[in-house]
Amino acid sequence: MVHSRSDRLGAVTQTSHREGLQQRPAGAAFTLPPPVVPLQDGTVRPAATLYPPKVRGHVCLFMPQLLFHTQRGGRGRDLNKHEKLVLKNVNVTEIDQMFADITDTYNKQLELHQGMEDAITKLADTSHSPPSCLPGAYIEVLKKEHDDCDIKVKIEGYNFSLLVNAAAVPENLKQAQEHMKNMSRATKGIIGNQTKLQEMIFSMLQSKTQMADRIKQGNPGYLDQVRLQDNLEENIQKIDQAKQLSKQYAEGANNVLRNIAEIAGVSL
């Protein structure tokens, strides 16, 4: 008859328990049998022979959390588009500050990206158009709607605006001017943050091994090392994902800028 691994473990544990009861002198306090650890080959060994116990006076306290260290290192949850970046502490001040700088820069770019999309959506509403085009299409709609007004797009560098020359500017054109102003500010910010953020993330990704060594040196406790190394791994995964998402935000901003330049008759 073939016994499963769990059956063998249960049998050993029960045997140890019975032996403990038989050897206990009359009147002695009852103590639990020592914990055992199942091995990959199907056998079991006393946990104390595999992991170092913590001794306090004459009492040996086994630390069962060490049993689970081989299961660490699972991939953290992916960073989704439009989700703020949150990174964990690794207990090395300089490294934590660099992660904090990346977090702030990325989240600022994310905020600007959301602002740009919001401005485009509002411009679509103002021109009574479905939100499925680049902003230039909405401006063309406004020009046709208000053909008695002189409507132009002005662009200087990364800054652009909607100019309206009329005795009385209609309310929806005033709103369109405000949306264009917000779009310009957001687009410029996204592109401006891109180079800085990519450089910061690239530097951290290249320094992964050195950071791991510094974490180990600065945190001698084994359990601290396990926890903080896991935090580092998760942070590295997330900033790599942030790098890719950041490129998408910058690409979207550049598309908007090129589209505005086309309407303004400027070649970028």
C-alpha positions as CSV (number, residue, x, y, z in Angstrom):
1,M,0.0,0.0,0.0
2,V,1.4,3.4,-1.0
3,H,1.1,6.2,1.6
4,S,0.8,9.8,0.6
5,R,3.2,12.4,1.9
6,S,0.5,13.9,4.2
7,D,-0.2,10.3,5.6
8,R,3.5,9.9,6.4
9,L,3.6,13.3,8.0
10,G,0.5,12.5,10.1
11,A,1.9,9.2,11.1
12,V,5.2,10.7,12.3
13,T,3.5,13.4,14.2
14,Q,1.2,10.9,15.9
15,T,4.1,8.6,16.8
16,S,6.0,11.6,18.2
17,H,2.9,12.5,20.2
18,R,2.5,9.0,21.6
19,E,6.2,8.8,22.5
20,G,6.0,12.1,24.3
21,L,3.0,10.8,26.4
22,Q,4.7,7.6,27.2
23,Q,8.0,9.2,28.3
24,R,6.4,11.9,30.4
25,P,7.0,11.3,34.1
26,A,4.0,11.4,36.4
27,G,3.1,14.9,37.4
28,A,5.2,16.5,34.7
29,A,3.7,19.3,32.6
30,F,2.5,18.2,29.2
31,T,4.5,19.6,26.3
32,L,3.8,19.4,22.6
33,P,6.1,17.3,20.4
34,P,8.7,19.2,18.3
35,P,7.4,20.4,14.9
36,V,8.5,18.5,11.9
37,V,9.1,19.7,8.3
38,P,8.1,17.7,5.2
39,L,10.9,17.5,2.6
40,Q,10.6,17.1,-1.2
41,D,11.7,13.5,-1.1
42,G,8.6,12.6,1.0
43,T,10.5,12.3,4.3
44,V,10.2,14.5,7.3
45,R,12.8,16.0,9.7
46,P,12.6,17.8,13.0
47,A,12.3,21.5,12.3
48,A,15.0,22.4,14.8
49,T,17.6,20.6,12.6
50,L,16.7,22.6,9.6
51,Y,16.2,26.1,10.9
52,P,18.0,27.9,13.8
53,P,15.8,28.2,16.9
54,K,15.6,31.3,19.1
55,V,16.8,30.6,22.6
56,R,15.4,32.6,25.5
57,G,16.9,31.4,28.9
58,H,16.2,27.6,29.0
59,V,13.2,27.7,26.6
60,C,13.7,27.1,22.9
61,L,11.1,28.9,20.8
62,F,10.9,27.6,17.3
63,M,10.1,30.3,14.7
64,P,7.6,28.7,12.3
65,Q,7.5,31.7,10.0
66,L,10.9,30.6,8.6
67,L,9.2,27.6,7.1
68,F,7.5,29.7,4.5
69,H,10.6,31.7,3.2
70,T,10.9,29.4,0.2
71,Q,7.5,30.4,-1.0
72,R,8.4,34.2,-1.2
73,G,9.1,36.2,-4.3
74,G,5.6,35.9,-5.9
75,R,4.9,38.6,-8.5
76,G,3.1,41.6,-7.1
77,R,-0.1,42.9,-8.7
78,D,0.5,44.7,-12.0
79,L,0.4,48.4,-12.3
80,N,-2.7,49.4,-14.4
81,K,-3.1,52.4,-16.6
82,H,-4.6,55.3,-14.8
83,E,-3.6,53.8,-11.5
84,K,-1.3,55.7,-9.1
85,L,2.1,54.2,-8.4
86,V,2.7,53.1,-4.8
87,L,6.1,51.6,-3.8
88,K,7.2,49.9,-0.7
89,N,9.8,50.8,1.9
90,V,13.2,49.0,1.7
91,N,14.6,50.6,4.8
92,V,17.6,52.2,3.1
93,T,17.1,56.0,3.2
94,E,18.8,56.8,0.0
95,I,17.1,54.1,-2.0
96,D,13.7,54.9,-0.4
97,Q,14.1,58.5,-1.5
98,M,14.9,57.6,-5.0
99,F,11.8,55.4,-5.2
100,A,9.8,58.3,-3.7
101,D,11.1,60.6,-6.4
102,I,10.0,58.2,-9.1
103,T,6.6,57.8,-7.4
104,D,6.1,61.6,-7.3
105,T,7.2,62.1,-10.9
106,Y,5.1,59.3,-12.3
107,N,2.0,60.2,-10.4
108,K,2.4,63.8,-11.5
109,Q,2.6,62.7,-15.1
110,L,-0.4,60.4,-14.6
111,E,-2.3,63.4,-13.2
112,L,-1.4,65.5,-16.2
113,H,-2.4,62.7,-18.6
114,Q,-5.8,62.5,-16.9
115,G,-6.1,66.3,-17.2
116,M,-5.2,66.2,-20.9
117,E,-7.8,63.5,-21.5
118,D,-10.4,65.4,-19.5
119,A,-9.7,68.6,-21.5
120,I,-10.1,66.7,-24.8
121,T,-13.4,65.2,-23.6
122,K,-14.7,68.6,-22.5
123,L,-13.7,70.1,-25.8
124,A,-15.7,67.3,-27.6
125,D,-18.7,68.2,-25.4
126,T,-18.4,71.9,-26.2
127,S,-18.3,71.2,-30.0
128,H,-21.1,68.6,-29.6
129,S,-18.9,65.9,-31.1
130,P,-18.4,62.3,-30.0
131,P,-15.2,61.8,-28.0
132,S,-13.4,59.7,-30.5
133,C,-11.1,62.2,-32.3
134,L,-8.1,64.3,-31.7
135,P,-8.7,67.9,-30.6
136,G,-8.1,69.3,-34.1
137,A,-11.4,67.7,-35.3
138,Y,-13.4,69.5,-32.6
139,I,-11.8,72.8,-33.5
140,E,-12.8,72.4,-37.1
141,V,-16.4,71.8,-35.9
142,L,-16.3,75.0,-33.9
143,K,-15.0,76.9,-36.9
144,K,-17.9,75.8,-39.0
145,E,-20.4,76.4,-36.2
146,H,-19.1,80.0,-35.7
147,D,-18.1,80.9,-39.2
148,D,-18.8,84.6,-38.4
149,C,-15.9,84.5,-35.9
150,D,-12.2,84.5,-36.7
151,I,-11.0,81.3,-34.9
152,K,-7.3,80.4,-35.0
153,V,-4.9,78.1,-33.2
154,K,-1.7,79.6,-32.0
155,I,1.3,77.4,-31.1
156,E,4.7,78.5,-29.7
157,G,7.0,75.7,-28.6
158,Y,4.9,73.3,-26.4
159,N,2.3,76.0,-25.7
160,F,-0.8,76.4,-27.7
161,S,-4.1,78.3,-27.4
162,L,-7.3,79.0,-29.2
163,L,-7.7,82.6,-30.5
164,V,-11.1,84.0,-31.2
165,N,-11.5,87.4,-32.8
166,A,-15.1,88.6,-32.4
167,A,-17.1,91.5,-31.1
168,A,-18.8,89.2,-28.6
169,V,-17.2,85.7,-28.0
170,P,-19.9,83.0,-27.7
171,E,-20.0,81.1,-24.4
172,N,-19.0,77.7,-25.9
173,L,-16.0,79.3,-27.6
174,K,-14.9,80.7,-24.2
175,Q,-15.2,77.3,-22.8
176,A,-13.2,75.9,-25.7
177,Q,-10.5,78.4,-25.0
178,E,-10.3,77.3,-21.4
179,H,-10.2,73.6,-22.4
180,M,-7.4,74.3,-24.9
181,K,-5.5,76.2,-22.2
182,N,-5.7,73.2,-19.8
183,M,-4.8,70.8,-22.5
184,S,-1.7,72.8,-23.4
185,R,-0.5,72.9,-19.8
186,A,-1.1,69.1,-19.4
187,T,0.5,68.2,-22.7
188,K,3.6,70.3,-22.0
189,G,3.9,68.8,-18.5
190,I,3.6,65.2,-19.7
191,I,6.4,65.7,-22.3
192,G,8.6,67.6,-19.9
193,N,8.4,64.9,-17.2
194,Q,9.0,62.1,-19.6
195,T,12.8,62.4,-20.1
196,K,13.4,62.9,-16.3
197,L,11.3,59.9,-15.3
198,Q,12.8,57.6,-17.9
199,E,16.3,58.5,-16.7
200,M,15.4,57.9,-13.1
201,I,13.8,54.5,-13.7
202,F,16.6,53.4,-16.0
203,S,19.1,54.2,-13.3
204,M,17.2,52.2,-10.7
205,L,16.8,49.2,-13.0
206,Q,20.5,49.1,-13.7
207,S,21.3,49.3,-10.0
208,K,19.2,46.3,-8.8
209,T,22.1,44.2,-7.6
210,Q,23.8,47.0,-5.8
211,M,20.5,47.9,-4.1
212,A,20.0,44.4,-3.0
213,D,23.5,44.3,-1.4
214,R,22.9,47.6,0.4
215,I,19.6,46.3,1.8
216,K,21.3,43.1,3.0
217,Q,24.1,45.1,4.6
218,G,21.8,47.6,6.3
219,N,19.4,45.0,7.7
220,P,21.2,42.1,9.3
221,G,18.1,40.3,10.6
222,Y,17.1,37.4,8.3
223,L,13.4,38.0,8.3
224,D,13.9,41.7,7.6
225,Q,16.1,40.8,4.7
226,V,13.5,38.5,3.3
227,R,10.7,41.1,3.6
228,L,12.7,44.0,2.3
229,Q,14.2,42.0,-0.6
230,D,10.6,41.1,-1.6
231,N,9.7,44.8,-1.4
232,L,12.6,45.6,-3.7
233,E,11.5,43.0,-6.2
234,E,8.0,44.3,-6.2
235,N,9.2,47.9,-6.6
236,I,11.4,47.0,-9.5
237,Q,8.5,45.2,-11.3
238,K,6.3,48.2,-10.8
239,I,8.7,50.9,-11.9
240,D,9.4,48.8,-15.0
241,Q,5.7,48.8,-15.7
242,A,5.5,52.5,-14.9
243,K,8.2,53.1,-17.5
244,Q,6.1,51.5,-20.2
245,L,2.9,53.3,-19.2
246,S,4.8,56.6,-19.1
247,K,5.9,56.1,-22.7
248,Q,2.2,55.6,-23.6
249,Y,1.3,58.9,-21.9
250,A,4.1,60.8,-23.6
251,E,3.1,59.3,-27.0
252,G,-0.5,60.4,-26.5
253,A,0.7,63.9,-25.6
254,N,2.9,64.1,-28.6
255,N,0.0,63.0,-30.9
256,V,-2.1,65.8,-29.5
257,L,0.7,68.3,-30.0
258,R,1.3,67.2,-33.6
259,N,-2.4,67.4,-34.3
260,I,-2.6,71.0,-32.9
261,A,0.4,72.0,-34.9
262,E,-1.2,70.7,-38.0
263,I,-4.3,72.8,-37.4
264,A,-2.1,75.8,-36.7
265,G,-0.2,75.2,-40.0
266,V,3.0,74.6,-38.2
267,S,5.4,71.7,-38.9
268,L,7.0,70.0,-35.9
